Amino acid sequence: MTSASTSPASSLLAVNSVSKRFGEKEVLKTLSLDILSGEFLTLLGESGSGKTTLLRLVAGFEQPTSGEIWMSGARLDTLPPYRRRVNTVFQHYALFPHLNVRENVAYGLRANGAPKSEIASRVADTLMMVRMEEFADAKPMRLSGGQQQRVALARALINRPELLLLDEPLSALDANLRKEMQRELKSLQREVGITFLFVTHDQEEAMALSDRIALLRDGALEQVATPREIYAHPATAYCAQFIGQTNLLRGSISSGIADMGSLTFSCTGPSGPAVFSLRPESILLAANAPQISGPVRFRGAIRRQIYTGASELLEVQSNLGLLLRVRVPACGPLSGEHEFVFSASDAICVKESL
């Protein structure tokens, strides 16, 4: 696992050795994580991994069983929710149906006793920021899902939080609108400069939005890294399989040679049992392959071909029985046996588990 612990004063938010139990069930297991000022950090994991529980601890809706949470150098977990410079955007936007957009956005300012002379200008500025000023008089029921999401963001941003928590806010949108809102959300975060802590189970969404991804598994951090790092150099077999597609090659290393049964190649790992992650796009048809370093060649029969637009996903069975997934540029139907090649450096040694 990539280490994520920090001293309270070195980051905007520091989660230090936090655990959370509900009865006998340990939902978070002595977890430490830091979030930098202005960062877009995503908590990624499958259902039950603990990501929403961690978000609720930061918001103050739950209390840690043990450990501490610090923000801007001061204890956060001892404060009630209303005293935390934190706002939350939920999966269901919870807009007030009887209030129009302007009134929904102004609600938080009024609740906090902001001067009336200030409310109108701040609401106008915030609606302009999320491009909803022309809908100021509309009721939520007349808005699309994407427009409702923008209003929910405006309502959360208007109180100028130091940290914005987003609990799967795009999950209710259709696929095309979801991608559009991903782009807008990332642009908005860069524009306002507020730190975002985002929860999702969608690894493609996490890859598209995040400065860093914190991958959770059964209440513990599996890896914390940038999208490029976590994809190119997964720490564990679980990371490699959860983030994108991969081929897990199990075998052993002896005297600098990895032996996977039907494949052998040079490597730098210590001798003993080993697991390697090899991404499908790292395997090439030898006939179309450029010169690569440390080439590993094998012959295989194509058992299945899936056309995905710009590429083809092949299921290839090597001559010694190993089944591999291979992604190649779209090339038309393929059949029979072909020679394939990959660079030994693209086979990344991972831990079987933490």
C-alpha atoms as one frame of an Amber mdcrd trajectory, in Angstrom:
protein
   0.000   0.000   0.000   1.144   3.555  -0.696   1.631   5.271   2.646  -0.894
   8.014   3.309  -0.340   9.026   6.921   0.693  12.559   7.712   1.138  15.017
  10.551  -1.998  17.105  11.201  -0.397  20.396  10.130   1.046  19.226   6.771
  -2.223  18.924   4.799  -5.693  20.387   4.597  -7.241  17.184   5.961  -5.460
  14.446   7.898  -7.230  11.221   8.808  -4.989   9.589  11.413  -5.423   5.914
  12.394  -9.214   6.110  12.203 -11.330   3.043  12.751 -15.100   2.712  12.804
 -17.250  -0.091  14.152 -20.973  -0.637  13.875 -21.585  -3.244  16.556 -19.262
  -6.159  15.850 -18.568  -5.082  12.264 -15.363  -3.134  11.656 -16.116  -0.907
   8.674 -12.862   1.104   8.714  -9.611  -0.491   9.884  -7.071   1.955  11.393
  -7.045   4.052   8.229  -4.716   7.022   7.637  -5.078   9.400   4.686  -4.099
  12.984   3.880  -5.699  15.402   1.439  -3.802  18.417   0.142  -5.259  21.879
  -0.267  -6.861  22.301  -3.695  -6.713  18.582  -4.447  -9.387  16.463  -6.119
  -9.112  13.160  -4.254 -11.445  10.269  -4.975 -12.401   7.500  -2.568 -12.895
   4.514  -4.862 -14.141   1.088  -3.938 -16.877  -1.465  -4.278 -20.009  -1.455
  -2.143 -19.146  -2.031   1.515 -15.518  -0.923   1.214 -16.008   1.938   3.707
 -15.762   4.949   1.406 -19.120   6.540   2.338 -18.499   5.839   6.037 -15.228
   7.776   5.802 -17.033  10.652   4.095 -19.638  10.710   6.876 -16.908  10.807
   9.523 -15.356  13.869   7.873 -18.777  15.545   7.594 -19.549  14.820  11.252
 -22.559  12.568  10.623 -20.689   9.712  12.349 -17.969   9.638  15.004 -14.784
   7.536  14.799 -14.478   4.552  17.119 -10.800   5.447  17.445  -8.293   7.788
  15.797  -8.401  11.482  14.947  -9.345  13.730  12.031  -7.572  17.083  11.641
  -8.291  19.967   9.284  -6.101  23.026   8.728  -4.018  22.027  11.746  -6.967
  21.739  14.184  -9.003  18.767  15.432 -12.103  18.282  13.286 -13.708  15.151
  14.729 -14.493  16.875  18.052 -16.577  19.596  16.339 -20.311  19.311  15.577
 -21.173  19.246  11.844 -22.402  22.862  11.737 -19.014  24.151  12.934 -16.988
  22.350  10.268 -15.908  24.238   7.139 -17.194  21.269   5.170 -20.241  20.929
   2.888 -21.700  17.808   1.307 -23.368  17.098  -2.056 -25.350  13.876  -1.808
 -26.308  11.322  -4.436 -29.900  12.554  -4.131 -29.574  16.305  -4.310 -32.240
  17.001  -1.614 -33.317  20.313  -3.144 -36.339  21.955  -1.540 -39.159  21.390
  -4.063 -41.220  24.400  -2.872 -38.290  26.834  -3.313 -36.972  28.099  -6.641
 -33.309  27.818  -7.613 -32.362  31.211  -6.161 -34.047  30.404  -2.848 -32.473
  26.943  -2.668 -29.009  28.385  -3.140 -29.616  31.229  -0.668 -30.919  28.904
   2.045 -27.546  28.194   3.646 -26.630  31.888   3.827 -29.944  32.747   5.464
 -29.579  29.865   7.931 -26.129  31.173   8.890 -27.444  34.706   9.377 -25.634
  36.354   6.462 -26.563  40.036   5.901 -29.449  40.428   3.429 -27.417  42.954
   1.449 -24.792  40.248   0.823 -27.069  37.322  -0.010 -28.349  38.535  -3.408
 -24.891  39.253  -4.841 -23.378  36.011  -3.574 -26.269  33.966  -4.936 -25.966
  35.685  -8.330 -22.194  35.084  -8.432 -22.561  31.420  -7.457 -25.309  30.737
 -10.004 -23.141  32.325 -12.668 -20.257  30.083 -11.615 -22.339  26.961 -12.270
 -24.064  28.498 -15.311 -27.568  28.417 -13.819 -28.347  32.147 -13.593 -31.060
  31.956 -16.272 -32.913  29.314 -14.193 -32.917  31.333 -10.955 -36.733  31.466
 -10.809 -37.358  27.837 -11.784 -38.509  25.156  -9.343 -36.356  21.975  -9.071
 -39.033  19.773 -10.661 -38.664  21.712 -13.920 -34.908  21.100 -14.114 -33.019
  18.243 -15.740 -30.828  15.939 -13.659 -27.689  17.806 -14.703 -29.234  21.167
 -13.849 -30.328  19.900 -10.433 -26.783  18.741  -9.817 -25.459  22.216 -10.607
 -27.932  23.760  -8.160 -26.851  21.301  -5.455 -23.230  22.269  -6.122 -24.077
  25.972  -5.955 -25.863  25.488  -2.639 -22.806  23.667  -1.241 -20.275  26.187
  -2.615 -22.016  29.387  -1.545 -20.956  28.982   2.087 -17.326  28.870   0.916
 -16.295  25.597   2.542 -12.653  24.616   2.764 -13.605  21.083   1.754 -16.458
  19.833  -0.433 -17.618  16.234   0.043 -19.393  14.572  -2.895 -21.126  11.236
  -2.323 -21.645   9.665  -5.780 -23.359  12.844  -7.064 -23.360  11.706 -10.710
 -24.708   8.192 -10.271 -28.328   9.145 -11.072 -27.435  10.646 -14.469 -27.535
   8.829 -17.799 -24.215   7.847 -19.391 -23.809  10.796 -21.792 -24.850  13.433
 -19.247 -22.619  11.799 -16.652 -19.552  12.239 -18.851 -20.500  15.846 -19.586
 -20.919  16.573 -15.875 -17.577  14.930 -15.113 -15.879  17.485 -17.356 -17.845
  20.354 -15.823 -17.167  19.186 -12.269 -13.429  19.005 -12.882 -13.405  22.466
 -14.505 -15.453  23.920 -11.657 -13.115  22.473  -9.039 -10.117  24.026 -10.782
 -11.945  27.351 -11.081 -13.045  27.676  -7.447  -9.897  26.096  -5.989 -11.774
  24.215  -3.255 -10.572  20.791  -2.171 -12.928  18.022  -3.331 -13.295  14.638
  -1.626 -15.324  12.535  -4.060 -16.850   9.083  -3.550 -17.537   6.681  -6.415
 -17.513   2.978  -7.249 -16.859   3.765 -10.933 -13.149   3.394 -11.730 -13.431
   5.206 -15.091 -15.010   8.186 -13.328 -12.236   8.159 -10.724  -9.569   8.058
 -13.440 -11.148  10.965 -15.333 -11.615  13.312 -12.366  -8.956  12.704  -9.771
  -5.595  14.175  -8.880  -5.195  11.104  -6.686  -7.250   7.974  -6.051  -7.572
   6.256  -2.681  -8.689   2.685  -3.370 -10.440   1.052  -0.418 -11.028  -2.636
   0.140 -12.873  -4.028   3.157 -12.255  -0.873   5.204  -8.535  -0.554   4.478
  -6.534   1.417   1.931  -5.224  -0.782  -0.851  -3.326   1.995  -2.661  -3.217
   5.808  -2.832  -1.710   7.227  -6.016  -2.324   9.330  -9.113  -4.540   7.745
 -11.787  -1.515   7.140 -14.024   0.511   5.598 -11.205  -2.249   3.347  -9.903
  -2.952   2.090 -13.442   0.649   1.660 -14.596   2.040   0.405 -11.269  -0.714
  -1.226  -9.208   0.457  -2.268  -5.747  -1.603  -5.456  -5.498  -3.417  -7.982
  -7.643  -6.708  -6.473  -6.409  -5.665  -2.972  -7.571  -4.637  -4.294 -10.962
  -7.991  -6.028 -11.469 -10.167  -3.223 -10.058  -8.529  -0.409 -12.053  -9.075
  -1.382 -15.682  -8.509  -4.845 -17.108  -5.403  -6.943 -16.660  -3.884 -10.395
 -17.027  -2.590 -11.789 -13.733   0.361 -14.079 -14.358   1.218 -16.332 -11.408
   4.453 -18.252 -11.154   7.861 -17.843  -9.549  11.130 -15.946  -9.864  14.511
 -17.652  -9.729  17.872 -15.960 -10.396  16.254 -13.003 -12.176  14.010 -15.104
 -14.415  10.229 -15.095 -14.056   8.675 -18.445 -14.958   4.929 -18.305 -15.565
   4.701 -21.847 -16.950   4.084 -20.943 -20.578   5.996 -17.628 -20.416   9.453
 -16.757 -19.154  11.160 -13.368 -19.030  13.854 -11.444 -17.176  12.892  -9.450
 -14.085  14.460  -7.803 -11.065  12.278  -9.197  -8.256  13.473 -11.440  -5.411
  13.356 -15.199  -5.862  10.164 -16.958  -4.800   6.464 -17.025  -5.750   5.401
 -14.025  -7.846   2.373 -12.380  -9.457   2.629 -10.051 -12.456   0.029  -7.672
 -13.920   0.119  -7.408 -17.700  -2.381  -4.995 -19.271  -4.172  -6.234 -22.438
  -2.956  -3.235 -24.475   0.668  -4.113 -23.633   0.387  -7.287 -25.727   0.795
  -6.715 -29.458   0.335  -8.745 -32.602   3.935  -9.520 -33.529   3.271  -8.798
 -37.211   2.354  -5.194 -36.347   4.719  -4.638 -33.410   7.507  -2.045 -33.442
  10.866  -2.826 -31.875  10.369  -3.194 -28.118  12.807  -3.761 -25.268  13.043
  -7.214 -23.723  10.537  -8.794 -26.106   8.595 -11.832 -24.883   7.022 -13.842
 -27.706   4.351 -16.513 -27.678   1.900 -18.130 -30.071  -1.786 -18.249 -29.310
  -5.139 -19.130 -30.817  -7.902 -16.539 -30.852 -10.888 -17.925 -28.945 -13.033
 -14.775 -28.874 -13.008 -11.310 -30.441 -15.033  -8.338 -29.139 -15.240  -5.199
 -31.256 -15.322  -2.032 -29.103 -15.032   0.691 -31.735 -11.451   1.942 -31.828
 -10.081  -1.374 -30.560 -10.669  -5.115 -30.441 -10.518  -7.193 -27.246  -9.182
 -10.657 -27.955  -9.195 -13.741 -25.769  -6.092 -15.657 -26.731  -5.092 -19.146
 -25.576  -1.355 -19.723 -25.680   0.065 -22.968 -27.015   0.606 -24.112 -23.399
  -2.930 -23.327 -22.277  -2.593 -19.852 -20.704  -5.647 -17.655 -21.474  -4.792
 -13.974 -22.036  -6.778 -10.868 -22.899  -5.219  -8.764 -25.653  -6.368  -5.325
 -26.818  -5.328  -4.284 -30.323  -6.401  -1.455 -32.658  -9.539  -2.262 -34.658
  -8.388  -4.478 -37.497 -11.308  -6.582 -38.704 -12.067 -10.232 -37.905  -9.174
 -12.413 -36.756  -9.035 -16.189 -36.408  -6.596 -19.047 -36.034  -3.145 -18.810
 -34.446  -0.993 -15.691 -34.339   2.290 -14.667 -32.780   2.121 -12.081 -30.008
   4.776 -10.038 -28.244   5.110  -7.826 -25.177   7.906  -6.045 -23.356   9.094
  -7.696 -20.149   9.073  -4.251 -18.520   5.273  -4.065 -18.985   4.773  -7.079
 -16.719   4.489  -5.368 -13.326   5.211  -7.427 -10.218   2.385  -6.955  -7.669
   1.642  -8.298  -4.207  -0.964 -11.025  -4.021  -2.530  -9.110  -1.120  -1.570
  -6.543   1.531
